């Protein structure tokens, strides 16, 4: 009997120990699995973070490249920025696209200034550029001739630049500047902007292939001057919420001022008739005024023309002079 009880107790003890061993073995194994799994997950997360750090966002890539361009004399930095714009501009938010465009244009001007000493210093080659035939006056031909007199560093830069929409702009009085033709802005930025702003960019480019005045003399017709003033007036009315609407309003006033008051040797008034107490308007300007009033009878431009025609004081100020916004100047590359 005692032996049976003893055997029973021993058996129970063996079962209990075995059960405890199995329990701790089981839970200990699971604990190790959990630790190993957590460690693996942390390693994967770290790997993902590292991967992202190695691949900057498109906005950062473009902005960094633009900053480098602004401080560089190497045309390769323009090429790099141009390539990044082609690859990533459409990936940016709309606000970032406008910001990038403006900072890029500022950087281009700084880049040209570094290469040329000062942007307007190209005039030191005036004698050379003025000694040309009418057939050689086209900007591409001027550019090729300029290559023969530039310093080696400038020559290397300019020989590349003329293949990327850079050209020479005649700004009058024997002065020339190197600039990025505004057609580049149409090609690279316009498709990424809102429709109203595409209209603005394209119009700026079309109107600024050449300056509209030279040597303090208006070099386009009175009709064209009136059309430009009216175009920007209509643009501001048609697209009141456009990004560039304030710039358009300034341009409307800018062209209207020169339409009414002229510039230097170009004025719409031949003389002021004291007996009739009104201005005598030059024939071409008078015809242009009539066409504008007929075509756009309710425009502000037509209203100012009528006010000018009926002015009873010599040199009466009809509209105050204004300058285009810095952004418009940058976009027109003037």
MIKE-277314 format. One record per residue (C-alpha): residue in three letters; x, z, y. Coordinates in steps of 0.1 Angstrom, whole numbers. Layout:
+-----+-------+-------+-------+
| res |  east |    up | north |
+-----+-------+-------+-------+
| ALA |     X |     Z |     Y |
...
+-----+-------+-------+-------+
//
This chain:
+-----+-------+-------+-------+
| res |  east |    up | north |
+-----+-------+-------+-------+
| UNK |     0 |     0 |     0 |
| UNK |    28 |    10 |    24 |
| UNK |    47 |   -21 |    15 |
| UNK |    16 |   -43 |    23 |
| UNK |    11 |   -27 |    57 |
| UNK |    49 |   -31 |    64 |
| UNK |    47 |   -68 |    54 |
| UNK |    17 |   -73 |    76 |
| UNK |    34 |   -57 |   107 |
| UNK |    66 |   -78 |   101 |
| UNK |    45 |  -110 |    98 |
| UNK |    26 |  -102 |   130 |
| UNK |    59 |   -96 |   149 |
| UNK |    73 |  -129 |   137 |
| UNK |    42 |  -148 |   148 |
| UNK |    42 |  -130 |   182 |
| UNK |    79 |  -138 |   188 |
| UNK |    75 |  -174 |   177 |
| UNK |    44 |  -178 |   199 |
| UNK |    63 |  -163 |   229 |
| UNK |    92 |  -186 |   223 |
| UNK |    70 |  -216 |   221 |
| UNK |    52 |  -205 |   253 |
| UNK |    84 |  -201 |   273 |
| UNK |   100 |  -231 |   258 |
| UNK |    69 |  -252 |   268 |
| UNK |    66 |  -238 |   304 |
| UNK |   103 |  -239 |   310 |
| UNK |   105 |  -276 |   299 |
| UNK |    76 |  -284 |   323 |
| UNK |    92 |  -266 |   352 |
| UNK |   124 |  -287 |   347 |
| UNK |   103 |  -318 |   347 |
| UNK |    86 |  -309 |   379 |
| UNK |   120 |  -302 |   396 |
| UNK |   135 |  -334 |   384 |
| UNK |   104 |  -354 |   396 |
| UNK |   105 |  -338 |   430 |
| UNK |   142 |  -345 |   433 |
| UNK |   137 |  -382 |   424 |
| UNK |   109 |  -385 |   449 |
| UNK |   130 |  -370 |   477 |
| UNK |   158 |  -395 |   469 |
| UNK |   134 |  -424 |   471 |
| UNK |   120 |  -412 |   505 |
| UNK |   155 |  -409 |   518 |
| UNK |   163 |  -443 |   506 |
| UNK |   133 |  -457 |   524 |
| UNK |   142 |  -440 |   556 |
| UNK |   177 |  -453 |   554 |
| UNK |   164 |  -488 |   547 |
| UNK |   142 |  -487 |   579 |
| UNK |   171 |  -475 |   600 |
| UNK |   191 |  -505 |   589 |
| UNK |   164 |  -529 |   601 |
| UNK |   155 |  -523 |   638 |
| UNK |   121 |  -534 |   651 |
| UNK |   120 |  -569 |   666 |
| UNK |   113 |  -555 |   701 |
| UNK |   145 |  -534 |   699 |
| UNK |   165 |  -563 |   686 |
| UNK |   154 |  -586 |   715 |
| UNK |   158 |  -559 |   742 |
| UNK |   193 |  -550 |   730 |
| UNK |   202 |  -587 |   730 |
| UNK |   188 |  -591 |   766 |
| UNK |   209 |  -562 |   778 |
| UNK |   240 |  -577 |   763 |
| UNK |   232 |  -611 |   779 |
| UNK |   229 |  -595 |   814 |
| UNK |   265 |  -582 |   811 |
| UNK |   281 |  -611 |   794 |
| UNK |   299 |  -643 |   804 |
| UNK |   297 |  -657 |   769 |
| UNK |   271 |  -684 |   764 |
| UNK |   269 |  -674 |   727 |
| UNK |   249 |  -643 |   739 |
| UNK |   223 |  -666 |   754 |
| UNK |   221 |  -685 |   722 |
| UNK |   216 |  -653 |   702 |
| UNK |   189 |  -641 |   725 |
| UNK |   172 |  -675 |   724 |
| UNK |   172 |  -674 |   686 |
| UNK |   157 |  -639 |   685 |
| UNK |   129 |  -650 |   708 |
| UNK |   121 |  -679 |   685 |
| UNK |   121 |  -656 |   655 |
| UNK |   103 |  -625 |   668 |
| UNK |    85 |  -630 |   701 |
| UNK |    51 |  -635 |   684 |
| UNK |    56 |  -603 |   664 |
| UNK |    56 |  -582 |   696 |
| UNK |    25 |  -567 |   712 |
| UNK |    11 |  -586 |   742 |
| UNK |    25 |  -561 |   767 |
| UNK |    59 |  -563 |   751 |
| UNK |    59 |  -601 |   754 |
| UNK |    54 |  -600 |   792 |
| UNK |    80 |  -572 |   796 |
| UNK |   105 |  -592 |   775 |
| UNK |    99 |  -624 |   795 |
| UNK |   106 |  -607 |   828 |
| UNK |   136 |  -588 |   816 |
| UNK |   150 |  -620 |   800 |
| UNK |   147 |  -640 |   833 |
| UNK |   164 |  -612 |   852 |
| UNK |   192 |  -611 |   826 |
| UNK |   196 |  -649 |   828 |
| UNK |   202 |  -647 |   866 |
| UNK |   227 |  -618 |   861 |
| UNK |   244 |  -639 |   834 |
| UNK |   247 |  -669 |   857 |
| UNK |   260 |  -647 |   885 |
| UNK |   288 |  -634 |   863 |
| UNK |   298 |  -668 |   851 |
| UNK |   297 |  -684 |   886 |
| UNK |   310 |  -655 |   906 |
| UNK |   277 |  -655 |   926 |
| UNK |   247 |  -676 |   918 |
| UNK |   249 |  -695 |   951 |
| UNK |   286 |  -699 |   950 |
| UNK |   285 |  -734 |   934 |
| UNK |   285 |  -747 |   970 |
| UNK |   323 |  -745 |   969 |
| UNK |   320 |  -779 |   951 |
| UNK |   299 |  -794 |   979 |
| UNK |   323 |  -821 |   989 |
| UNK |   326 |  -833 |   953 |
| UNK |   288 |  -832 |   947 |
| UNK |   280 |  -850 |   979 |
| UNK |   305 |  -878 |   972 |
| UNK |   281 |  -895 |   948 |
| UNK |   261 |  -926 |   946 |
| UNK |   222 |  -925 |   945 |
| UNK |   223 |  -935 |   908 |
| UNK |   244 |  -904 |   900 |
| UNK |   221 |  -880 |   918 |
| UNK |   200 |  -871 |   888 |
| UNK |   207 |  -835 |   877 |
| UNK |   221 |  -845 |   842 |
| UNK |   246 |  -868 |   858 |
| UNK |   255 |  -842 |   884 |
| UNK |   261 |  -818 |   856 |
| UNK |   285 |  -841 |   839 |
| UNK |   304 |  -847 |   870 |
| UNK |   306 |  -810 |   877 |
| UNK |   322 |  -804 |   844 |
| UNK |   353 |  -822 |   856 |
| UNK |   360 |  -797 |   884 |
| UNK |   350 |  -764 |   870 |
| UNK |   375 |  -737 |   860 |
| UNK |   382 |  -736 |   822 |
| UNK |   360 |  -706 |   815 |
| UNK |   331 |  -720 |   835 |
| UNK |   336 |  -754 |   820 |
| UNK |   332 |  -740 |   784 |
| UNK |   301 |  -721 |   795 |
| UNK |   285 |  -750 |   813 |
| UNK |   292 |  -776 |   786 |
| UNK |   270 |  -755 |   763 |
| UNK |   245 |  -745 |   789 |
| UNK |   234 |  -781 |   798 |
| UNK |   222 |  -784 |   762 |
| UNK |   199 |  -754 |   765 |
| UNK |   177 |  -764 |   795 |
| UNK |   202 |  -753 |   822 |
| UNK |   206 |  -778 |   851 |
| UNK |   217 |  -781 |   887 |
| UNK |   191 |  -776 |   915 |
| UNK |   197 |  -792 |   949 |
| UNK |   185 |  -765 |   974 |
| UNK |   193 |  -785 |  1005 |
| UNK |   220 |  -785 |  1032 |
| UNK |   246 |  -795 |  1006 |
| UNK |   240 |  -764 |   984 |
| UNK |   235 |  -766 |   947 |
| UNK |   228 |  -739 |   921 |
| UNK |   229 |  -736 |   884 |
| UNK |   196 |  -725 |   869 |
| UNK |   176 |  -723 |   838 |
| UNK |   149 |  -750 |   842 |
| UNK |   114 |  -735 |   842 |
| UNK |   104 |  -759 |   814 |
| UNK |   123 |  -735 |   791 |
| UNK |    98 |  -707 |   800 |
| UNK |    70 |  -731 |   791 |
| UNK |    86 |  -739 |   758 |
| UNK |    97 |  -704 |   747 |
| UNK |    72 |  -680 |   763 |
| UNK |    39 |  -698 |   773 |
| UNK |    26 |  -702 |   737 |
| UNK |    29 |  -664 |   732 |
| UNK |     8 |  -655 |   763 |
| UNK |   -29 |  -654 |   771 |
| UNK |   -45 |  -687 |   780 |
| UNK |   -48 |  -680 |   817 |
| UNK |   -12 |  -670 |   819 |
| UNK |    -2 |  -702 |   800 |
| UNK |   -18 |  -721 |   829 |
| UNK |     2 |  -701 |   854 |
| UNK |    35 |  -706 |   836 |
| UNK |    30 |  -744 |   832 |
| UNK |    19 |  -748 |   869 |
| UNK |    49 |  -729 |   881 |
| UNK |    72 |  -751 |   860 |
| UNK |    56 |  -783 |   871 |
| UNK |    57 |  -774 |   908 |
| UNK |    93 |  -763 |   907 |
| UNK |   112 |  -791 |   891 |
| UNK |   126 |  -796 |   925 |
| UNK |   123 |  -776 |   957 |
| UNK |    94 |  -787 |   980 |
| UNK |   117 |  -785 |  1011 |
| UNK |   152 |  -794 |  1020 |
| UNK |   172 |  -787 |  1051 |
| UNK |   143 |  -768 |  1067 |
| UNK |   121 |  -799 |  1062 |
| UNK |    91 |  -802 |  1039 |
| UNK |    98 |  -828 |  1012 |
| UNK |    64 |  -833 |   997 |
| UNK |    33 |  -848 |  1012 |
| UNK |     8 |  -828 |  1032 |
| UNK |   -18 |  -837 |  1006 |
| UNK |     4 |  -822 |   978 |
| UNK |    10 |  -791 |   999 |
| UNK |   -28 |  -787 |  1004 |
| UNK |   -34 |  -793 |   967 |
| UNK |   -10 |  -765 |   957 |
| UNK |   -25 |  -741 |   981 |
| UNK |   -60 |  -749 |   968 |
| UNK |   -48 |  -748 |   931 |
| UNK |   -36 |  -712 |   934 |
| UNK |   -67 |  -702 |   954 |
| UNK |   -89 |  -716 |   926 |
| UNK |   -67 |  -700 |   899 |
| UNK |   -71 |  -666 |   914 |
| UNK |  -109 |  -671 |   914 |
| UNK |  -111 |  -686 |   879 |
| UNK |   -89 |  -659 |   863 |
| UNK |   -94 |  -627 |   883 |
| UNK |   -81 |  -606 |   854 |
| UNK |   -51 |  -627 |   846 |
| UNK |   -17 |  -610 |   844 |
| UNK |    -3 |  -632 |   871 |
| UNK |   -34 |  -632 |   895 |
| UNK |   -16 |  -613 |   923 |
| UNK |    13 |  -637 |   921 |
| UNK |   -12 |  -666 |   923 |
| UNK |   -28 |  -652 |   955 |
| UNK |     6 |  -649 |   972 |
| UNK |    14 |  -685 |   962 |
| UNK |   -19 |  -696 |   977 |
| UNK |   -10 |  -680 |  1010 |
| UNK |    26 |  -692 |  1008 |
| UNK |    17 |  -729 |  1005 |
| UNK |   -12 |  -725 |  1030 |
| UNK |    11 |  -712 |  1057 |
| UNK |    34 |  -743 |  1055 |
| UNK |     4 |  -766 |  1053 |
| UNK |    -9 |  -752 |  1086 |
| UNK |    22 |  -742 |  1105 |
| UNK |    48 |  -765 |  1089 |
| UNK |    85 |  -758 |  1086 |
| UNK |   114 |  -766 |  1110 |
| UNK |   113 |  -804 |  1116 |
| UNK |    80 |  -808 |  1096 |
| UNK |    49 |  -798 |  1115 |
| UNK |    13 |  -810 |  1113 |
| UNK |    10 |  -809 |  1151 |
| UNK |    25 |  -837 |  1172 |
| UNK |    17 |  -819 |  1205 |
| UNK |    -9 |  -797 |  1221 |
| UNK |   -33 |  -815 |  1244 |
| UNK |   -37 |  -793 |  1274 |
| UNK |   -66 |  -813 |  1288 |
| UNK |   -86 |  -813 |  1256 |
| UNK |   -73 |  -778 |  1248 |
| UNK |   -66 |  -786 |  1212 |
| UNK |   -37 |  -797 |  1189 |
| UNK |   -31 |  -834 |  1183 |
| UNK |   -24 |  -836 |  1146 |
| UNK |     1 |  -860 |  1130 |
| UNK |   -17 |  -889 |  1113 |
| UNK |    -6 |  -882 |  1077 |
| UNK |   -14 |  -845 |  1081 |
| UNK |   -48 |  -854 |  1096 |
| UNK |   -56 |  -876 |  1067 |
| UNK |   -46 |  -849 |  1042 |
| UNK |   -67 |  -823 |  1060 |
| UNK |   -97 |  -846 |  1058 |
| UNK |   -93 |  -852 |  1021 |
| UNK |   -88 |  -815 |  1014 |
| UNK |  -119 |  -806 |  1034 |
| UNK |  -139 |  -832 |  1016 |
| UNK |  -127 |  -823 |   981 |
| UNK |  -128 |  -785 |   985 |
| UNK |  -153 |  -779 |  1014 |
| UNK |  -159 |  -742 |  1006 |
| UNK |  -123 |  -732 |  1000 |
| UNK |  -103 |  -708 |  1021 |
| UNK |   -78 |  -737 |  1026 |
| UNK |  -105 |  -759 |  1042 |
| UNK |  -117 |  -729 |  1063 |
| UNK |   -82 |  -724 |  1077 |
| UNK |   -78 |  -761 |  1084 |
| UNK |  -110 |  -761 |  1104 |
| UNK |   -98 |  -730 |  1123 |
| UNK |   -65 |  -747 |  1130 |
| UNK |   -81 |  -779 |  1142 |
| UNK |  -103 |  -759 |  1166 |
| UNK |   -76 |  -736 |  1179 |
| UNK |   -76 |  -734 |  1216 |
| UNK |   -41 |  -719 |  1220 |
| UNK |    -8 |  -735 |  1215 |
| UNK |    11 |  -720 |  1185 |
| UNK |   -20 |  -699 |  1176 |
| UNK |   -12 |  -680 |  1144 |
| UNK |   -38 |  -689 |  1117 |
| UNK |   -21 |  -673 |  1088 |
| UNK |     9 |  -649 |  1084 |
| UNK |    40 |  -661 |  1065 |
| UNK |    46 |  -646 |  1031 |
| UNK |    72 |  -650 |  1004 |
| UNK |    65 |  -656 |   967 |
| UNK |    68 |  -625 |   945 |
| UNK |   101 |  -619 |   928 |
| UNK |    84 |  -627 |   895 |
| UNK |    73 |  -661 |   907 |
| UNK |   108 |  -669 |   920 |
| UNK |   123 |  -659 |   887 |
| UNK |    97 |  -680 |   868 |
| UNK |   103 |  -710 |   890 |
| UNK |   140 |  -703 |   888 |
| UNK |   146 |  -708 |   925 |
+-----+-------+-------+-------+
//
